[in-house]
Amino acid sequence: MTQWLMKTFIKNSQNTKDSAVRSAYGRMASLMGVGCNALLALSKFLIAILSGSVSIMADAVNNLSDAASSIISLLGFKMAAKPADTGHPYGHARYEYLAGLTVAVLIMIIGVELLKSSLDKVLHPAPVLFSWLTVGVLSASILVKLWMAGFYRSVGRIISSQTLFAASADSRNDVITTLAVLLAALASHFFKLELDGYIGLAVAGYILYSGFGLIKDTLDPLLGKAPDPELVREIRERIMGYPGVLGTHDLMIHDYGPGRRFASVHVEMPAEADILHSHDVIDNIERDFLSERQLHMIVHLDPIVTKDPAVLDLRRWLAEEVKTIHPELSIHDLRMVKGHSHTNVIFDCVRPPDLLLSDFQLKQALSALLAKKNPKFYAVITLDESYAAIPK
């Protein structure tokens, strides 16, 4: 059915790099979520009113919140598809993250209210009316949610949407909560165990837990979460595959929403090479990342002396020695300026976030290393922060 929906409602469904196609996938998935969850919520509300079950009411409210989430996601996909303008040159794709955050806050509010009503049911229990219609509705809900979990996951993979991956996980967990409500109803009927209020508490607890997790997941990209280490590794390996490239450092990746990532990186190339050739390689790197990965890359060229044995030896030696201070320390852009009484050793050092030394202490430690190598070496150090550490 998922394939049929994509072929029927998505024009040019294979061209997922097109933002319009991606938005169409998001709209389709959101509309399916609104329809399915609204139908489930309505049926469970009726059953809850007839039976007096607080756990079924909690499950109905959970489905209603999922329907509201789908509506907000629909608005998020619509707003995120707006093109860049003068006031927003990086586009509006972060609306998708904001939509997710709104959904998460809504889920938390609903969870608190359900917690109150379920606790009241535990303290003041009342009998729950049983019917096979209840069993049928809850069983049908489980089957629908199983399908929705697979549907969201399939569409999420196609357009690489964390919003839909979260919806898939939410639907999968809804299967567990509805199954618990069904088991409570059966236990009450067959074994006279009044678990309704306790199941309601469990469902409310799950809603609060999932809401907290969603808040974290949606806040991370808005606050500038570090890029995926696998992505960082892939970028490094891709850049290192270009002719003449000696190394990379100072990678920064900025996430302005799905499909709107910008990056900058320093690329080391031989100082003795023809500048036009090096510039051509840099241009190719920028164009290839944009066309192949939709990553807007700005590359800074760092010339590296490759024919001075003294510089090469010192660079290799210092690159290993700095790891005695911290295993993740790295250096780059090293050069030497020789004088009559001393030699300036100029380089940048990338400090990891968990380094306990202050900037002053780190510079002292680095200077001591150079003095150990040669007392006439004078360190001129620029410290860089590690925004996206490229593995060595």
N, C-alpha and C positions, 0 to 999 in steps of 0.2 A: 504493500500500500504506500509505503514511503516513496518508493521510486515513481509510482504513478502520480503522487502529489507533486513531486518535483518536476516531472515532465509536463504535467498539466498546467501548473500555475507559475512556473519559473521560465521565463523566456531566456534563451541562450544559457541554460542551466550549467553548461560545462565551463563557461567563462567566469570562474569565481574570482578572478583578479579584478574584474569590473566592479566598482563600488555599488553600482546600481543593481547588479545581479546579487551581490552580497546582501544588500538591503532587502531585496525581494525574498531571499531565503529567510532572513530574520522576521520579516512581516508574516510570511506563511507560518513559520513555527510559532510565532506569538499568537496568531489568530487561532491556530489549532489548540494552543494552550488555553486561551480564553473560552473557546467553545466546550472543550472536554471538561475543564475544571468547573465551569459554571453549571453544566448539566449534572456533574457529580455532586456539587454542593447543594443544588436544589433538591435532588432526590434524597440526600442524607438529612437535610433539614426537615423534610416531611417525615422521614422515618424517626428522627430524633424527637420531634414533637409528639408523634403518635405513641412512641415507646417510653418517653421520659428519660432517655439515656444521655447522660452528660458526655460520655466518651464518643458516642456517635455525633453529638453536637460539636464536640471538639474537632472530630475528623472532618465534619462539614465545613467548619470555619477554616480549617487548614486548607481545604480545597478552594474555598472562597478567596483566601489570601493568595493561593497559587494563581487563580484567575486574575486577581488584581495585579499580581506580579507580571503576568503575561501582558496585561494592558500597558503597564509601565514600560515593560521591555519593548513593546510595539512602538510606543512613543519615543523610546530611546533610540531604536533603530532608525526611525523616521528623522529625528533630529540629527543623529550622527551622520546621516547621508547628505546633509546640507554641504554644499561646496565651500571651499575657503573663500573668505571675503576680506575686505580691507581691514576690518577690525579683528579678524581671526584668521591670520595668514596660514596657520597650521591646521585649519579645518575645524570640524565640530565633532570628531569621532569620540571624544571623551564623554559625550552625552550618554553613550552606552554604559560607561562606568557609573555615571551619576544615576542612571535609571536603576542599575543594580543596587546602589547604595540606598536609594529610596525604598526599593522592595525590601531590603534587609531591615530597615528601620520599621517598616510596616509589620513585618513578620514578628519582630521583637514586641511591639505593642500588643498584637493579637495574642502572643504567647503569654504575656503577663495577665491579660484578662481571662484567658482560659485557665491559667493556674489558680486564679482566685475562685472561679466557679467550680473547678474540680475539687479544690480543698474544701469548699463548702459542702460538696456532695459526700466527701469522705467523713466529715464531721456530722453531717445530717443525712445519712443514707435513706434512699427511698427505692421501692421495688421498680424494676424495669420490665416493661411488657415485651414479651418475646413473640416474634412471628417469623415465618419462613420467608416472608417478603424482605425482612431485614437481612437475612442471610443471603438472599439473592442479590440485593442491591450492593452489599459489601463485597460479595464475591465478584460481581461484575466490575466494581470499582478497582479491585486488585488487578484484574485482567487489563482494564483500560490503562492503568498506571504503568503496568509492565510494558505495554506497547509504547506509551509516551516516553518512557525512559530510553528505549531503543531508538525512537524517532528523533528525540532531541540529540542523542549521542551521534547519530548518523549525520544530521544536518550540521551539528557542531564541528564534526571532523571536516566536512566539506568546506566550511567557511572559516575554520579555526576560531570559533567564538567561545570564549570562556563563559559568557553569559548562558549559552545553550548547554555547555558542559555542566554548569551549576544546576540548570533546570533538569538535566538528565539525572544527576545525583539526587536532586530533591524528589523527583518522581519515583526513583528506586527506593528511597527511604520511606516515601508515602505508602509503598506496598507493605513495608514492615509495620507501620503504624496502623493501617487499616486491617491488616491481618490480626494484630493484637486486639483491636476493637471487636473483630469477628469472634475471636477466641473467648473474649470476655462475655459476649452475648451467649455463646454456647455453654460456657461454664456456669453462667447464671441459670440457664434453663435446665440443664441436665444434672448439675451438681449442686445447685443452690448456693453457689459462691458469688457473693456480691462484690465484684471487682471493678464495677463501672467507674467509680470515683478514682480509684487507683490507676486505672488505664488512662483516664482523662489527665491525671497528673503526669503520667509518663509521656503522653502525646504533647502536653504543654511543655514539658521539659525538653523534648526533642525539638519542638518549634523554636524555643529560646536558644538551644544549642546551635541549630542550623542558622538562625538569624545572626548570632554572634560570628559564626564562621563566614557567612556571606558579607558581613560588615568588614571583616578583616580582608577578605579577598578583593572587595571592591575598593577599599581604601588604599591597598598596597600600590597599584599603578598610579593612583592620584597623588600619592606621597612620594613617588619616585623610587619604586622598588628596583633593586639591582637586577640587571638582565639575567636570563637563564644562562648558567655556566656552559651548557651545551651550545647555545647560540654564540657565546663569546668564543668558544673553541672553534666552531665552524667558520666564523668570520676570520679568525687568525689563520687557519689552514688555507682558506680561500685566498687571502691576501698573499701569504707566503708562496703560493703557487705561481705568482706572476714573475716574469724574468727580471733579474736584478735586485729583487727585494731581499734585504738582509735581515729585517726584523720589523716588528710593530710594537707600539705602546700607546699609552694615553687614549685608550678607546672610551668613548662616552656614547651612550645610547639613550635617547629621549623618546618616551612613549606618549604620543598624543592621541591614543585610541587605536582600536584594531585597524590595521592597514595604514597607519599614519605614524611610522617610526623614522626618526632622524638620528644620524650618528656622525661622529667625527673621530678621526684616528690619525696618529703619526706613523708614517712609513719610512723606514731607513733604507737608503740606497747609496751606492758608492759615490763618494764626492768626486772621484776622477771620471765618472761617466759623463757622456754628453748630456747637457741639461735638457735639450729638446727631447731626447729619447726618454729620460726619466719622467719628464712632464707628460709624455704620451702614455707611459705606463700608468701614471696617476689618473689620467683622464679615463683610461680603460677600466680601472678599478671602480671609479665612481659610476660610470655608465652601466657596468655589468651588475653591480649591486642594486641599482635602481630597476633595471629591466628584469633581473632574475629573482630578486627578493623583495621588491617594492620598498627598499631601504634607501632613503636619501642620505648618501654618504659624502662627507667632506673630508678630503685627505690632505694632510700637511706633509710636505717632503722634508725629511731630515737627512742631510748629506753626512755620510760616515767615511772617515779616512780609512782606506783599506791597504795602503802601500807604505805605511810607517810602522815598522816592527815594534817600536817602543810603545806606540799608542795601542796597537793590537794586543800586545802582551799585557799591558796594564789593564785594559778593558776586561780581558778574560780573567785575570787574577782578581780584580776588584769585584766582578760579578759573582765570584764564588765566595770571597771573603765576607761580603755583606750578609750572607746567609748565616754567619756565625752570630750576628746580632739578632736576626729574625729570619726564619726559613722562607718567608714570603717577600722579603726585601728584594728589589731589583733596581738596576741603574740603566741609564741610557744617555745618549748625546754626550759621550765623554770626548773631550779634546784636551790638548796640552799646549800651553803657551810658555816657552822656555825663556828665562831671564838669566842675568849674571849670578844672582845670589840664590834664586829659588825658581821653581817651576810651578805655575798655576795649573792645577788639574780641575777642569771645569766639567761638571756633570749634573744630571738630574737623578734624583732618587725617589722611587715610588714607595710610600709608607703604607703598610696595611692598616685597616681600621682598628685592629685589636692590639696594635703596638702600644705598650705602656709608657715608653720613653716620650718626653716632650720633644718639640722640634729642636730646641737648644741641645738637649742631651743626645739626640740622634746625630746632629751635626758634629758634636764633640767626638762621638764614637766613630764616625766615619773618618774624621780628621786623624784620629789616633791610628786607624788602620793604614791610612796613606803614609803617616809618619813612620810606621813600622816597615813599610816597603822602602821608603826613601825619606830621610829627615828633611830633604830640600823640597819635598812636595808640599804645596799649600793648596788646601781644598777650597774650591768655590762651588758651593752646593745649592741647588734649587730643589726644594721638597715638593713632590706632587702627591695629591690624594689619589687613592685607588677607587675610581668610580665604577670600573668594570675591569677587574684584573684579568689580563690575558695570560693564560697558563704558559709557562716556559717549556 
